[in-house]
Amino acid sequence: MRMRKELSMSDVQEWGDEEEDGVIYKVTLRRLKVQHAPEERNDSETLALDKEPNSGFIQYKTCKTRTLKAATLEKLVGHLITAYAENDHAYICSFLSTYRAFTRTDIVLDFLFKRNSSHDGRPSENSPCVDSLEKAASEHKSALMFILHLWLEEYTVDFQEDPPHSSLQKLRMLVKQDFPGTPLQQKTEQLLQKLQESSRAEQETNGLPTSGHEILLHSEHKDETQDFREEQDFLTFSSDIVAEQLTLMDAELFMKVQPFYCLGCIWSQRDKKENRDLVATVRATIAQFNTVANCVIASVLMDTQLKPLQRAKVIEKWIEVAQSCRTLNNFSSLRAILSGLQSNAIYRLKKTWAVLCRVHLAVFQQLSEIFADENNYFSRQEIVLQSMTQGTVPYLGTYLTALLMLDIALPDYVQSGLINFEKRRREFEILAQIKQLQASCNRYVLTSSPQIISWFYKQRQLTDELSYSISCEIQPPGDCQPCSPKLGRRLTKRLSRLLWNTESIATKSGPDTVSISSSGSSGGSDMEDGGASAFTSPTVLDDLNLPEKNAIPTTSGFSGDISPGRQRAHKDTNTTIFPVYNQQTADSCIIRVSVENNNGNLYKSILMTSQDKTPTVIQRALEKHNLEYNSPEEFQLIQIHEGKDLIFPDDANVFYAMNTSVNFDFVLRRKQRSHSVPPAV
């Protein structure tokens, strides 16, 4: 039958799941066109098609593909060999990037070499399958060698546990037994020797500062009353060169980040004693961010004798540096500079902002828009694309948030206790972006300027209280002057509070201040202060029902519009785009909702924005609980706390009406049917 018109159908269709011997596969059907060679047509068909050149006969075939979705640990390890045979290197990389979230290195080695031993048996010479068995054993060993080579080359950190490097010692023994005299054995020996030498060197230099951050921490603090005039030196620096020095430091730290430690299950547990050393490279990038933001604040504030016009010149200089950072694709220092300039201590200096050059102010507003809530065009994907042509240093907080939100959204295990590997695939997508950006940093060709770096690390580390106190000394409260630039007012705090969760978070000022401490969710994942809120791939956004947009930066990751009489604790995480549980950002937050008399205490996390009325929140919660066939009008939305119910009317704006001093836990309750008597006539 000849088809004159191609049917409008999707070429890919999700078919469902299949379970087979401890493995769950996701089945996908793909529609592929079948191309017929001219000689395959019969004479009559060829003649007909020649007479009707505009007609087309399109034939399709359907191909079934299966993707491992969940499995036991043994099956996951075994599938590494299958993936190699099928040229599915993405599975191998996904596994090696994330397996330590659910098992240990030595256990994976046991399973790999146990499987290898099962192929060592020699069939009898009379066996009809002798050739096929020998071929299978050979292919298995080839796959194992490839996997181990990749493991040692790309994931060396897996073997860097404290001496005596037991996992690597074990691998050396197994390789010596099964692959003697091969390049794999040589590679294993070399890595072990390198790690042992590194451990000895580290012990010899233990306690000595080795980086700018450590030098900064070990340096003596200058007297608070000492008069500083470092601004004059700063103004003589080239803005481009300052930006280059910041990029040089940022790139060096970012390239040292171990992507695995950015996983939500690791980062959310960062404050546990046994994990503090694991995330040291991640913490270093945060320390650098805070140092840059503090440097901006200190350079603007420390000379209290400057006139508003002189102080405005310092701000303008930082705006020029920020613009150069944007040119260099250094989004980390770009955001840190903007955050420092948007800090409360600097933002309130209305006299200074009033005399700022209009051109610089316009540039400042334009740069701020890169991270603004309302902008949707500047995504992680675009940053990754830019990294393909030039060096790029991202704001790492975005990725930390995406991975933490993904860890919260998807369970570690599915039915029958199988490991949810679909979750690990999605995490790997984000880790792969981090690695790609790290590789792009090698494209930077920058020269160090000791003078600027020395000036940078000499800047005072001001607390929030001290910087605000100096700001009030420069311009007393209540001094009426033209307003500061309207950027969508952002109150800032230290990023360390945002991402380290070392203390409770509260914005100050006024009797109505609400103090909110971070709280863990009962689902087994810690919803910590900023450890969560960063970037997410489109697939992650779909799962979390999060809008894909970025927010204006703030020094601490905190941002929000401050209205008279009320302030909220805020959190940033890349942008306030990805908020966390029990914390309100400028215009969104995450709440947990259960359905009464339906699923017990099963909670689902959803995103709620400042524009959502009660029916919208109910609808979103019903969809998350797979109850979308119910009408929102049938339910009441209730916030619960120690038996006290807060019922929201249908026209309520839940974001502003909710109680922010208790857990953000809600329940949907079916409304009682009304049997009212009609009024008498």
C-alpha positions, 0 to 999 in steps of 0.5 A: 500500500502506497502512503502519499503522506507521512504520518505525524508520529513520534520516532521514540516511544516509551513502552514500559518496564521489563523485569528479568532476573534481578534487573529492571529494564526501561523499554523504548521503541524506536521507529526507523525508516527502511531504505530500499535499494532500487534493485529491490523493487519489482518492475511494476513498482519502479514504473509506478514510482517513476510516473509519480515522482512526488509520491513516496512509499515510506516503510518503517521498522520498529526497533526495541531497545532496553536500558538498565533502570534498576538492578542488584549490585552484582547485576550492575557490575556484571552489566559493565561487561555487557555494556562494553560488548554493546559499545555502551561506554555511557553506562560504564562512565555512569557506573564508575562516576557514581557507584561509591554512592551505594557500594565500596571500591573493594566490593566492585573489584570482588564482583568483577574478578569473581565474574572473570574467574567464572570464564577461566574454566577450560572446556574439554577438547571434545566439547562442540562449544570449545571455540565459542567458550574460548571466544567468550572468555577472551572477550570478557578479559578484553572488556575487563582490561578496558574497564580497569584501564578507564577506572585507573585513568579517569577515576584515580580518586577512588583509590586515594584512601589513606595508606596503605591504599587497601583497594589499590593493593587488592587490585594490584594483587588481582591484576598480577594474578589474572593479567601478569606482564600486561600494561594494566599491571604496569599502570597499577604498580605506577599508580600505587607508587605515585600515591605512596610518594604523595602520602609521604610528601604530604606527611612531611609538609603537614601543617604548612600552608600550600595555597593562597587560601591557607596563607590567608588563614595563617596570616595575622589579622590586622588591627581593626582600628588600623587605617587602610588606603588599599583602594588607591592601589586597587584603582591603579590596577588594570581591570582586565588584569585583575579579572585574569588573576581572579580567573587564574585562582578560580580555575585552579581551584575548580579543576581540583574539584572531585565531581563525585563529592558534589553528589547530593548524598555526599554533599548533604552529609558534608558536616559529618566528621568522617566526610569533612576531608572528602569535600575539601576541594569543594569547600575551597571553591566556596572559600574563594567565592567568599574571599572575592565577595569580601574583597569587594566589600572591604575595598569599598568600605575600609577607608571611611574618609572617602567622599561619595564620588571617590567611593563610587570610583571603587565601585565602578572599578569593580564593575569593570572587573566584573565585565572582564570576568564575563568576557573570560567566562568566569561566572564564579568571580562575576557572581561574587563581585555582583554579590559583594556590590549587592551586599547590605553594607554597600547597597545602603550607601545611597549617596555613593550610588547616586553619583555612580556613572550612568554607563557603569550603572547600566553595565552593572544592571546588565550583568546582574540580569545574567542571574536574574530570576525572571531570565530564562535564557541563561542556562547551564547548557549554554555555559557548557556550550560556551566552554567548548570554545573557551575556558569557563569557570562556572558558579559551582553552587548551581551544580551542588543544588541540582545534584542535591535536589535530584538526590531528594527527588529520586529514591536510592532503591526501587521495588524489591530493594533494587538499586535505582540506576536511573537516578545515577544516570541523571546524576552522571549527566550533571557530573559530566558537565562539571568534568567538561567545564574543568577540561575547558579551564586548560584553555586559559593562558593567563600570567600570574601577577604577584602584586595583585594576588598579594593585594587580594589576600591582604584584604580584611575579612569582614564579618557581616556585623563589622561591615554593616557597622562601618557602612553606618559610620560612612552613612548613618541610618536615616540619612535621606538621599537618592535611592540605590539602584533598583535591581530587585532588592537583594539582601546578602549573607555569607555564602559559607552559611548558604552552603556549609550550614554551620549555623542558623540563618536569619535576616536581621532588622525589625521586630517581625524578623523570623529566624529559621534554622535549616531542618532535615527532611524525613525522607533520609536526605538532609535539606541543608542550607544551600547545599542544595540549590544549584543547576539542573538539567532539563530532565531534573527540572521535569522531575522536580516541577521546577521552572528553568530560570536563574536568579540574581546573585548574592554574596551568600546565596541569599536573595530576596525582596525585603518588604517593610515589617517583614523579612524572610530567611533566604538561601541561594544556591546558584541562584535562588531558582532552586530553593530548599526545604524549610527555607523561602527564597525571594519568590519560591520554596520547596514544601512537602505535601501528603494526602490524608487517608490515602498514603499515610505519611508519604510526602512528595516535595514540590516547588511553590512560587510566590504567585501560586494560589491554593488551587495551583498548589493542590493541583501540583501536589495531586500530580506528584501523588499521581492523583491528577484525575481528582479535581483541586476543588475537592481538597483543602490545603492544610499546613500542619504543626503539632496538631494545629491546622492552618487551612488556606482558603481558595483565593489565598497566596500560599507563599505569603500566608504560610507559617514560615517558623515551622516545617513546610509540611502540608496535607491535602484533605478532602472537603466535607460535602455540604448538605445545607438547607436552602433558605426559606422564601 
